[in-house]
Amino acid sequence: MPARPSPRDSREPFWRSRTGIVLLMLATIGLFYVLREHFEHASRALPYLILLLCPLMHLFGHRHGGRDGDQ
């Protein structure tokens, strides 16, 4: 007989709950408003933001295939 899943396993992730969906929609609306009103300022900073992403991608990218062969 298969084991029954515990109630903890059957819970939905937060982002699929009603509260999570509402917060996600509010964040999307807020992001749209900020980008629409401040696009000129954001577009000037975009090249610098892309350059700032490079070290982050380097740091987080080495977790999934490190140099020491522990994949």
The first five atom37 places (N, CA, C, CB, O) and aatype in JSON, in Angstrom:
{
  "aatype": [12, 14, 0, 1, 14, 15, 14, 1, 3, 15, 1, 6, 14, 13, 17, 1, 15, 1, 16, 7, 9, 19, 10, 10, 12, 10, 0, 16, 9, 7, 10, 13, 18, 19, 10, 1, 6, 8, 13, 6, 8, 0, 15, 1, 0, 10, 14, 18, 10, 9, 10, 10, 10, 4, 14, 10, 12, 8, 10, 13, 7, 8, 1, 8, 7, 7, 1, 3, 7, 3, 5],
  "atom_mask": [
    [1, 1, 1, 1, 1],
    [1, 1, 1, 1, 1],
    [1, 1, 1, 1, 1],
    [1, 1, 1, 1, 1],
    [1, 1, 1, 1, 1],
    [1, 1, 1, 1, 1],
    [1, 1, 1, 1, 1],
    [1, 1, 1, 1, 1],
    [1, 1, 1, 1, 1],
    [1, 1, 1, 1, 1],
    [1, 1, 1, 1, 1],
    [1, 1, 1, 1, 1],
    [1, 1, 1, 1, 1],
    [1, 1, 1, 1, 1],
    [1, 1, 1, 1, 1],
    [1, 1, 1, 1, 1],
    [1, 1, 1, 1, 1],
    [1, 1, 1, 1, 1],
    [1, 1, 1, 1, 1],
    [1, 1, 1, 0, 1],
    [1, 1, 1, 1, 1],
    [1, 1, 1, 1, 1],
    [1, 1, 1, 1, 1],
    [1, 1, 1, 1, 1],
    [1, 1, 1, 1, 1],
    [1, 1, 1, 1, 1],
    [1, 1, 1, 1, 1],
    [1, 1, 1, 1, 1],
    [1, 1, 1, 1, 1],
    [1, 1, 1, 0, 1],
    [1, 1, 1, 1, 1],
    [1, 1, 1, 1, 1],
    [1, 1, 1, 1, 1],
    [1, 1, 1, 1, 1],
    [1, 1, 1, 1, 1],
    [1, 1, 1, 1, 1],
    [1, 1, 1, 1, 1],
    [1, 1, 1, 1, 1],
    [1, 1, 1, 1, 1],
    [1, 1, 1, 1, 1],
    [1, 1, 1, 1, 1],
    [1, 1, 1, 1, 1],
    [1, 1, 1, 1, 1],
    [1, 1, 1, 1, 1],
    [1, 1, 1, 1, 1],
    [1, 1, 1, 1, 1],
    [1, 1, 1, 1, 1],
    [1, 1, 1, 1, 1],
    [1, 1, 1, 1, 1],
    [1, 1, 1, 1, 1],
    [1, 1, 1, 1, 1],
    [1, 1, 1, 1, 1],
    [1, 1, 1, 1, 1],
    [1, 1, 1, 1, 1],
    [1, 1, 1, 1, 1],
    [1, 1, 1, 1, 1],
    [1, 1, 1, 1, 1],
    [1, 1, 1, 1, 1],
    [1, 1, 1, 1, 1],
    [1, 1, 1, 1, 1],
    [1, 1, 1, 0, 1],
    [1, 1, 1, 1, 1],
    [1, 1, 1, 1, 1],
    [1, 1, 1, 1, 1],
    [1, 1, 1, 0, 1],
    [1, 1, 1, 0, 1],
    [1, 1, 1, 1, 1],
    [1, 1, 1, 1, 1],
    [1, 1, 1, 0, 1],
    [1, 1, 1, 1, 1],
    [1, 1, 1, 1, 1]
  ],
  "atom_positions": [
    [[0.84, -1.17, 0.0], [0.0, 0.0, 0.0], [0.9, 1.25, 0.0], [-0.97, -0.01, 1.23], [1.82, 1.33, 0.82]],
    [[0.66, 2.22, -0.91], [1.5, 3.42, -0.95], [1.28, 4.29, 0.29], [1.21, 4.23, -2.22], [0.18, 4.35, 0.85]],
    [[2.33, 4.95, 0.68], [2.25, 5.83, 1.85], [1.44, 7.07, 1.49], [3.67, 6.24, 2.36], [1.56, 7.61, 0.38]],
    [[0.62, 7.52, 2.41], [-0.17, 8.73, 2.19], [0.71, 9.95, 2.4], [-1.4, 8.77, 3.13], [1.51, 9.98, 3.34]],
    [[0.58, 10.94, 1.55], [1.4, 12.14, 1.75], [0.96, 12.88, 3.01], [1.3, 13.08, 0.52], [-0.22, 12.94, 3.33]],
    [[1.92, 13.42, 3.7], [1.6, 14.18, 4.9], [0.96, 15.51, 4.49], [2.86, 14.41, 5.77], [1.16, 15.96, 3.36]],
    [[0.22, 16.14, 5.38], [-0.39, 17.43, 5.03], [0.64, 18.47, 4.64], [-1.21, 17.95, 6.2], [0.35, 19.36, 3.85]],
    [[1.84, 18.38, 5.19], [2.89, 19.33, 4.86], [3.32, 19.2, 3.4], [4.09, 19.11, 5.78], [3.64, 20.2, 2.76]],
    [[3.31, 17.97, 2.86], [3.71, 17.77, 1.47], [2.65, 18.25, 0.49], [4.0, 16.31, 1.24], [2.98, 18.6, -0.65]],
    [[1.4, 18.27, 0.89], [0.33, 18.62, -0.03], [0.04, 20.12, -0.07], [-0.92, 17.87, 0.35], [-0.85, 20.55, -0.8]],
    [[0.77, 20.91, 0.71], [0.54, 22.35, 0.69], [1.06, 22.96, -0.59], [1.22, 23.02, 1.89], [2.06, 22.51, -1.16]],
    [[0.37, 23.99, -1.04], [0.8, 24.71, -2.24], [1.98, 25.62, -1.89], [-0.37, 25.53, -2.84], [2.11, 26.05, -0.74]],
    [[2.83, 25.9, -2.86], [3.87, 26.9, -2.62], [3.23, 28.28, -2.39], [4.87, 26.96, -3.82], [2.1, 28.53, -2.81]],
    [[3.96, 29.16, -1.71], [3.4, 30.47, -1.36], [2.96, 31.26, -2.58], [4.42, 31.28, -0.57], [1.91, 31.89, -2.56]],
    [[3.75, 31.23, -3.64], [3.44, 32.05, -4.81], [2.2, 31.55, -5.56], [4.62, 32.08, -5.76], [1.68, 32.26, -6.42]],
    [[1.7, 30.35, -5.25], [0.48, 29.85, -5.86], [-0.73, 30.02, -4.95], [0.65, 28.38, -6.23], [-1.86, 29.71, -5.34]],
    [[-0.51, 30.52, -3.74], [-1.62, 30.76, -2.82], [-2.31, 32.07, -3.22], [-1.13, 30.82, -1.34], [-1.8, 32.84, -4.03]],
    [[-3.47, 32.3, -2.64], [-4.22, 33.51, -2.96], [-3.43, 34.76, -2.57], [-5.59, 33.5, -2.25], [-3.38, 35.73, -3.33]],
    [[-2.83, 34.74, -1.4], [-2.03, 35.88, -0.94], [-0.82, 36.1, -1.84], [-1.58, 35.67, 0.51], [-0.49, 37.24, -2.17]],
    [[-0.16, 35.02, -2.24], [1.01, 35.13, -3.11], [0.67, 35.71, -4.47], [0.0, 0.0, 0.0], [1.42, 36.52, -5.01]],
    [[-0.48, 35.3, -5.02], [-0.9, 35.83, -6.32], [-1.2, 37.32, -6.22], [-2.13, 35.08, -6.84], [-0.84, 38.09, -7.1]],
    [[-1.88, 37.72, -5.14], [-2.19, 39.14, -4.95], [-0.9, 39.96, -4.82], [-3.09, 39.34, -3.69], [-0.77, 41.01, -5.44]],
    [[0.04, 39.48, -4.02], [1.31, 40.21, -3.86], [2.1, 40.26, -5.17], [2.17, 39.55, -2.77], [2.71, 41.28, -5.48]],
    [[2.08, 39.19, -5.93], [2.77, 39.17, -7.22], [2.15, 40.17, -8.18], [2.73, 37.76, -7.82], [2.87, 40.87, -8.9]],
    [[0.83, 40.25, -8.21], [0.15, 41.22, -9.09], [0.44, 42.66, -8.66], [-1.36, 40.96, -9.1], [0.68, 43.53, -9.5]],
    [[0.42, 42.91, -7.35], [0.73, 44.26, -6.87], [2.17, 44.65, -7.2], [0.5, 44.36, -5.35], [2.44, 45.79, -7.57]],
    [[3.09, 43.71, -7.06], [4.49, 43.98, -7.4], [4.63, 44.25, -8.9], [5.39, 42.8, -6.98], [5.41, 45.12, -9.3]],
    [[3.9, 43.52, -9.72], [3.97, 43.73, -11.18], [3.41, 45.1, -11.55], [3.18, 42.63, -11.91], [4.0, 45.8, -12.38]],
    [[2.3, 45.49, -10.96], [1.72, 46.8, -11.23], [2.67, 47.9, -10.76], [0.34, 46.94, -10.53], [2.86, 48.89, -11.47]],
    [[3.25, 47.74, -9.57], [4.2, 48.74, -9.07], [5.43, 48.85, -9.95], [0.0, 0.0, 0.0], [5.92, 49.95, -10.2]],
    [[5.95, 47.72, -10.41], [7.13, 47.74, -11.28], [6.81, 48.42, -12.6], [7.63, 46.31, -11.54], [7.62, 49.19, -13.11]],
    [[5.63, 48.14, -13.16], [5.22, 48.79, -14.4], [5.14, 50.31, -14.21], [3.86, 48.23, -14.87], [5.62, 51.06, -15.06]],
    [[4.55, 50.75, -13.11], [4.42, 52.19, -12.86], [5.8, 52.84, -12.73], [3.6, 52.44, -11.58], [6.05, 53.89, -13.32]],
    [[6.68, 52.22, -11.96], [8.01, 52.8, -11.75], [8.78, 52.87, -13.06], [8.8, 51.98, -10.72], [9.41, 53.88, -13.36]],
    [[8.74, 51.8, -13.85], [9.46, 51.81, -15.12], [8.87, 52.8, -16.11], [9.47, 50.42, -15.73], [9.6, 53.44, -16.86]],
    [[7.55, 52.93, -16.11], [6.92, 53.87, -17.04], [7.26, 55.31, -16.69], [5.41, 53.67, -17.04], [7.54, 56.12, -17.58]],
    [[7.24, 55.63, -15.41], [7.49, 57.0, -14.99], [8.98, 57.36, -15.01], [6.94, 57.22, -13.61], [9.33, 58.53, -15.18]],
    [[9.84, 56.38, -14.83], [11.26, 56.67, -14.71], [12.09, 55.95, -15.76], [11.75, 56.29, -13.32], [13.25, 55.62, -15.51]],
    [[11.51, 55.69, -16.93], [12.23, 54.95, -17.96], [13.47, 55.69, -18.43], [11.32, 54.69, -19.14], [14.5, 55.06, -18.69]],
    [[13.41, 57.01, -18.54], [14.56, 57.77, -19.01], [15.75, 57.6, -18.06], [14.2, 59.26, -19.16], [16.88, 57.41, -18.5]],
    [[15.5, 57.66, -16.77], [16.57, 57.48, -15.79], [17.08, 56.04, -15.81], [16.08, 57.87, -14.38], [18.28, 55.79, -15.74]],
    [[16.16, 55.1, -15.89], [16.55, 53.69, -15.88], [17.33, 53.32, -17.14], [15.31, 52.79, -15.75], [18.26, 52.51, -17.07]],
    [[16.97, 53.91, -18.27], [17.67, 53.57, -19.51], [19.11, 54.09, -19.48], [16.93, 54.15, -20.71], [20.0, 53.49, -20.09]],
    [[19.36, 55.19, -18.79], [20.74, 55.68, -18.68], [21.59, 54.78, -17.79], [20.74, 57.1, -18.12], [22.79, 54.67, -18.01]],
    [[20.98, 54.15, -16.8], [21.73, 53.3, -15.88], [21.84, 51.85, -16.35], [21.08, 53.34, -14.51], [22.58, 51.07, -15.76]],
    [[21.12, 51.49, -17.41], [21.07, 50.1, -17.85], [22.44, 49.5, -18.16], [20.21, 49.99, -19.07], [22.7, 48.37, -17.73]],
    [[23.34, 50.18, -18.89], [24.66, 49.57, -19.14], [25.43, 49.27, -17.85], [25.5, 50.49, -20.02], [26.12, 48.25, -17.76]],
    [[25.31, 50.14, -16.86], [26.0, 49.92, -15.59], [25.37, 48.77, -14.81], [25.99, 51.2, -14.75], [26.07, 48.0, -14.15]],
    [[24.04, 48.65, -14.89], [23.37, 47.53, -14.21], [23.75, 46.2, -14.83], [21.85, 47.72, -14.26], [23.9, 45.2, -14.13]],
    [[23.91, 46.17, -16.14], [24.35, 44.94, -16.81], [25.76, 44.57, -16.37], [24.29, 45.1, -18.36], [26.06, 43.41, -16.12]],
    [[26.63, 45.57, -16.27], [27.99, 45.31, -15.8], [28.0, 44.83, -14.35], [28.86, 46.56, -15.94], [28.84, 44.01, -13.98]],
    [[27.1, 45.34, -13.53], [27.02, 44.89, -12.14], [26.51, 43.45, -12.03], [26.13, 45.82, -11.35], [26.79, 42.78, -11.04]],
    [[25.77, 42.99, -13.01], [25.27, 41.61, -13.0], [26.38, 40.6, -13.25], [24.18, 41.45, -14.03], [26.28, 39.45, -12.82]],
    [[27.43, 41.0, -13.95], [28.51, 40.06, -14.3], [29.13, 39.39, -13.08], [29.59, 40.79, -15.08], [29.25, 38.16, -13.08]],
    [[29.53, 40.13, -12.03], [30.1, 39.44, -10.86], [29.1, 38.52, -10.17], [30.62, 40.45, -9.86], [29.48, 37.47, -9.67]],
    [[27.83, 38.92, -10.14], [26.82, 38.06, -9.52], [26.65, 36.76, -10.3], [25.48, 38.79, -9.44], [26.55, 35.69, -9.7]],
    [[26.62, 36.84, -11.62], [26.49, 35.63, -12.42], [27.73, 34.76, -12.25], [26.29, 35.98, -13.91], [27.63, 33.53, -12.25]],
    [[28.88, 35.38, -12.1], [30.11, 34.62, -11.89], [30.07, 33.88, -10.55], [31.33, 35.55, -11.95], [30.43, 32.7, -10.48]],
    [[29.64, 34.56, -9.51], [29.59, 33.94, -8.19], [28.58, 32.81, -8.11], [29.27, 34.98, -7.14], [28.88, 31.73, -7.6]],
    [[27.37, 33.05, -8.62], [26.33, 32.04, -8.52], [26.48, 30.95, -9.58], [24.98, 32.68, -8.65], [25.97, 29.84, -9.38]],
    [[27.16, 31.21, -10.67], [27.32, 30.23, -11.72], [28.27, 29.11, -11.36], [0.0, 0.0, 0.0], [28.17, 28.02, -11.91]],
    [[29.2, 29.35, -10.44], [30.17, 28.33, -10.08], [29.62, 27.3, -9.11], [31.38, 28.97, -9.48], [30.32, 26.33, -8.79]],
    [[28.4, 27.46, -8.63], [27.8, 26.47, -7.74], [27.41, 25.22, -8.49], [26.58, 27.05, -7.04], [27.42, 24.13, -7.92]],
    [[27.07, 25.35, -9.77], [26.52, 24.22, -10.51], [27.55, 23.5, -11.36], [25.4, 24.69, -11.38], [27.16, 22.63, -12.15]],
    [[28.76, 23.78, -11.25], [29.77, 23.08, -12.03], [31.14, 23.6, -11.64], [0.0, 0.0, 0.0], [31.86, 24.18, -12.45]],
    [[31.46, 23.39, -10.41], [32.69, 23.94, -9.87], [33.94, 23.41, -10.56], [0.0, 0.0, 0.0], [33.87, 22.44, -11.31]],
    [[35.04, 24.03, -10.29], [36.31, 23.65, -10.9], [36.88, 22.37, -10.34], [37.31, 24.75, -10.74], [37.69, 21.72, -10.99]],
    [[36.46, 21.98, -9.12], [37.07, 20.82, -8.48], [36.42, 19.51, -8.92], [36.98, 20.96, -6.97], [36.84, 18.45, -8.44]],
    [[35.42, 19.52, -9.79], [34.84, 18.31, -10.34], [33.84, 17.61, -9.44], [0.0, 0.0, 0.0], [33.59, 16.43, -9.64]],
    [[33.27, 18.28, -8.46], [32.29, 17.68, -7.55], [30.88, 17.77, -8.09], [32.36, 18.33, -6.19], [29.95, 17.94, -7.29]],
    [[30.67, 17.69, -9.33], [29.36, 17.91, -9.91], [28.39, 16.96, -9.43], [29.4, 17.86, -11.36], [27.23, 17.01, -9.82]]
  ]
}
